[in-house]
Amino acid sequence: MLATIDPVLYARVVHVGEGEVEQGELADFARATDAARAVGAWRASVGSERAALFREAYRFWLGLRMPFLYRQAALTLAREQAEFRTLAAGSSPLEEWYVRDLEVDPLDSAVPVTALTPRMLVDTAVELTSRRVEGPRTGDGSGGSGAARVLTTATALIGEPDLALRALIPIALGSLHTTDPGQAFVAFCDRVKKTPDECHHATADQWWALLKRWLDRMVVSAADGPVPRPMQMRDVLSSRKEHPLLTAPAREWESRAEEDPAYGCFLLDPNAAPHGVAESIWRDFQPAVTVYSFHLGGALRRTMTVVHTDALASLGAACTPDAVYELLTVHGIMRRAARFEPPEPRLCAHESCAHHRAGYCAWYPFVPREPTRCTFPLRLARMRVEARGEARPATSILAAKAPLRARH
């Protein structure tokens, strides 16, 4: 099984290999018409789905709790939506669309001195936390090279390998509470080096208190060029930078963290959290949409997009399943228009299809059994007509202005 979380949509994609589906289920998937029921039957047959999907759940939680990640996802998604509306209203064919402003991924912006990127810090936190929770995996390499580089940098800056390893998750997450995680990481390494006694045996709640103190004392000065500025999640959430699939659950988590510190420091060490807190986080904070791609042998593949109604109910009236499908479609189109390659493995196996080769349909949630039955061109044509104002748009989160409701 290969699972990923898209760092803009924060939708989950799960690829299930042929050997991971029971032979008796192959025919069921091949003829299934009810995606939720088919996926539900498969999930019930999986031993511990929680263990299999912990890493991706943790990435989703980071999107809810790290101001840098949440803000970048909201800003990028808003740019995608605005650019799509502009381009869709024009007459240029899809293959000629180009969006320079989306060409650079903020998660891959490196600090010149250390060459660390926000993505590396995220991968490091995911890798080390998952090892604590589920034990090391063999052969998957998830975040391994990035985590190794971050650890090497921290060791060089702090000077004590054991202390650097102990501090790695806290300072990686603390850095994601700033506008420039790479530079903040260097500054936090210096803090650790100067206060080793405080850091050597700090618990999760003690680390949380340390990080808040360091962020409060972060000096904001432009004397040496751009410097990281601290960000608080409550401030980011009170701004107008909303994300259709993140804002409501992020507000709910922030509300719980204000009442119970265990929610605030949970991501620093999930193993140390009270059982009730850990269970409620796993139950209440999961992606609203999951795309399952079942590889059934050869070119046979079933892709099923499941919008989780319990999660969707809290996101607001505009966030209907069809609006979510449109959101995924636009994201795939605009990523390709920014010249990003479609994510591999692809959701669709119809390599002979011209749309598949072009790659603009990479996130289209409806993959037919035969390429001649693909509805991507029809949906795109409808969306372009709506963008030109020639038809009354369906309810869409691309144009929704009302604030999203938080969970209760």
N, C-alpha and C positions, 0 to 999 in steps of 0.2 A: 504494500500500500504506500502510495506517495501522496501526501497532503500538503497543501500550501495555503497561505493567506495573502491575498493581494494587498499591498500596502497603500493603495488608494481607495479601493472599494471596501476593503476589509470583508470581502466575501471569501468563503472557503471553497477550495477545489480538492476533491478526493479522487485519485485515480486508483482503481482496484484491478490488480492483475488477474490474468486467467486462472492461475493456480490458487487464488484467494477466494474463488467462488465455487461452491459445491456443484458437482456435475448436475445434480438434480435441479439446481437453480438456474442453469444456463438457459434452458428452454423458457423458463418463466420470465427471465429478463429479456429474451429475444422477442417475446410477444406481449410484454407488459404494456398496458395503456395507462395504468395508475402509477405515476412515478413515486408518490409518497408511500403507497402500500408496498411496492416492490422494494424500495430502499429500506423501508421499515422491516421487512422480512429479512433482508440481508443483515441489517444492523443487529437484529435479534440473534442471528447466527454467529456473530462475531463475539469472541470471548470477552475481552475488555476493550471496548471502544475508547474508554477514557484514556487508557495507557497509549493506545495507538494515535490518538489525536491531541495529546497533551501539548505538544510543541506548538501546534497551530492555535490551540485555545490560548496559550500563553502569549503568542504574537497578537492575537485579537485583544487580549487584556492590556497589552502594552499600548495599543492604539487607543484604548479607552482612558488610560491613566497617564501616558507620557505627553506633556503639552506639545513638544516638538513634533511628534508623530501625528497627533490628532490635528494640529494646525496645518501641517503640510498636506495631509490627506484632504482636509476640507478645502484648502486653497486650490490644490491641484484639481479636485473634482469640480469646483466652481469654474475654473478656467476651461476645463474640458467642456462643460455644459455651455458656457458662453460662446466658445469657439465653434462648437457644433451648430448652435442655432444660427450663427453668422454664415458658416459655410453651407449649411443645409438650405438656407434661404436663397443661395446663389445658384448659378447654373453650371458650375464646374463639375465634371464627373468625379466620382469618389477617388479614383486613382491619382488625381491631380491635387488633392487636398494636402496642404503642408502647414504645420503649426510650429514655428520656430520657438515660441515661448514655452512650449512643453517639451523641448528637445533635451533639456538637462534635468536629470532626476535629482532632487535635493538630497535624497538618501545616499547618493554617491559623490557628494561634494567633499573632497578631502582637505584636511589641514596640511599646508605645505611642509611643516616641520616634521610631523609624525606620519603623514599619509593615511591617517585614520579617517574613516567615513562614518556617518550615523548608522549606515546599514551594518557595518562591522560591529558597532557597539550593540545593536539589536541582536545580531547573530550570536555575539558572545553571551549576552544575558540569556538568550533562549537555550544555547548549548549547555552552559554550566548549570542553569536551573533545572533543565530536563534531566541532566545526569544525577542531580541530587534527588529528584522526585522518582524517576523511573529506572535509574541506573544507566550506564553507558551502552550505546548501541554499537554494533560492529558493522563496518562497511558502508554506512550511509553518508558519512562525511558532512553532516548537516552543520554548517557554520564552522567546521573544524579549522580551516585555514585562516578565516577571519579572526576566530577566537585566539588562535595561536599568535597572530600578529599583535592583537590587542594586549595579550598577556606579556609578550616580549617587550612591548613598549612600556607597559606599566612597571615591569620589573626593572627596566633600565632607568625609569624616572624615580621610582621609589627606593630601589637599591636592595630590597629584601624580597627574594622570590616568594617566601611563604606569606608575607604580609601582602604582597601584590596580589596573590591568588585569592586571599581572604577578602580583599577589598574590591575585587574586580566587578562583581555584580552590582554592589552599591554605587560605585563611582560611574559605572556605565549607565545605570538608570538615573543617577543624579544629573549626569551630563545631558540627558534627554529632557531635563526640565529647564533647558536654556535655549537661546536662539542659535547657538553655535556649539553643538555637542563635542566636536573634535577638540576645540580649544578649551572648553570647559573640562574635558577629561584630563588634559595636561594640568590645569589648575588644581583639580581635585587630587591628582597624584601627588602634587606638591603638598597639599593639605595633609594627606595620609603620611607622607614622609616626615612632616613636622610634628605630627601627633600620633606616633606609633602605639603608645600605651592605650589610647582611647580606642584604637581601631583593631588591635590584635584579637580581642575576644568579644567584640561588640555583637549583641544580638540584633535581630531584625528591627525591633522597635528602637534600639539605641542607634543603629545606623540611620533610621528614618529621622530621628531627632538631630543627629550630626549633619545629615544632608540639608535639612531645613535651615539649620544654623549657618552652614556654609553658603547656601544660596542667599540667605538674608544679608550676609556680609560681603557678597560678591561686589567688587568695586567696578562701577560703570564709568569708564573713561575712554575717550577717543584719542588720547595722546599717542598711542601706538597703533592706531588704525582700529578697525572693527573689533569689538570685544563681545564675548557672550553676555547676554542679558538674561537674568533669571525669569522664568515664567511659572506661574501658578495655574493649576488646572482650573480652579474656580474662576480665575480672571479670563482665561481663554474661552470657557464655556459661557461666560456672561457677554462675550462679544457677539458680533453678528456672523462669525465664521461657523456656520452650522454644517453638519454632515448628515445626509439623510439616514444613514444606517448606524452612525456612531453617537450622535448628540444625545439622544434620549437615554441610552444605557450609560453613557459617560456621566450624565447629570445624576442619574440614580446612584452610581457607584460613589461619586463625590459626596452626595448627600449621606450615604451610609458611612463613608470615611470620617465625616465631620462628627458623627455620633459614636462611632466605634473605631478606635485607632488600629484595630486588627485589619480592617479593610485598607487603611492607608499604607501599611507596611507589608501587605500580603505578598506582593510581587518580589520583595527582597528575599523571602524564604517561605514558599508555600508550605513546606513541611512543618514550620513552626506555628502556623496559624491554628486557632481553635477549630475543632472538627466542624462545628456548625457554620463557621464563616467559610471554610473551604467548600463545604457542600453547597451553601447558598450561592457562592460565586460560580461554581461549576453549573449549577441548575439555572441561574438567572442571567448569566452573561455569556451567551453563545452567539455566533454570527447569525444574522437574520436569514441569510441565504447560503445554501451549500449546493455546489454543482458536483454531482457524482458521475464519473466516467468509468464504466465497466468494460474492461478489455476482455472480450470473450473469445479471442483466438483469431489469428489472421487479421483481416480488415474488419471483422465483426466487432462493433462497439456500440454500447448503449449509453447515451449521455442523458442524465435526468437532473433537472434543476428543481430543487426542493426549497420553497420559501416557507420558513418555519413560522406558522401562524401565531404561536405564542409569543415569539419575539417581535413579529411584525405588528401585533396589536398595539404595542406601546409606542410605535413610531409616528403615529398621526394618520389622519384620514386620507391624506394625499399619498401615503406609502402603500399602495395596493400592489398585489402580485404583478399586475401588468406594468405598473410604473417601475417596479424593480427590474423586470425584464428589459425595459427600455433603458434603464440606467446601465445595466451590464452591456447592452448593445452599443451605446454611445461610448462607453469607456474603451471597448475594444477598437472601435473606429478611430477614436482620437489618439490612442497610443500608437496605432499604425501611422496615422497622419503626422505624428511626431517622430516617425522613423524608428520606433522601437520594434524589434522582432516579436512575433507572437510567442507567448509562453509555451514551452515544451514540457511534457508531451501535449499535443493539441487535443482539444475536446472532440474535434471532428476528424474522422479518418478518411474522408473522401478527397484524396490527394489529386484526383483527376479533375476536380471542380475548379473552375477559374476563380471563384470567390475564395476557396481554400488557399489557393496559391498566392492570391493577393494579400491575404491575412487580415483584412478589415473585419472579418466575421469571427475573429478569435474568441470573443466573449459572447457570441450569440447563443442564447440558452436553449434553443430548440434545434437539435441535430437530427435530421431525418434518416431513415434507413437507406434511402436512395437519394443521391444528390439532385436528381431532377425534381424532387419534392421539397427542396429547401425553400423556406419562406423568408430568408434574410432579405432578398431583393424587394419583396413586397412590403415588408415592414419598413425598410429604409425609404422606399418611395412614399409610403404613408407619412413618415416622420418629416420628410422634406416638404410635402404638401402642407403639413401643419405648420412648419417653420415659416412658410411663405404667407401664412394667414389665409390659405385658400380652403381650409376646413376647420371645423371646431375641434381643437385638440382634446384628446382623452385626458382624464385626470393624470397628471404627470408630476413627479417630484423634481423634474428638471426646471419647472417654472413655479413651484410651490413657494409661497411667501410666508404662510402662517408658521409660527414657531412649533417645533415638534414637542409632543407631550412626553414627559419623563415617566419612567416606570413608577408604579405605586404598589 
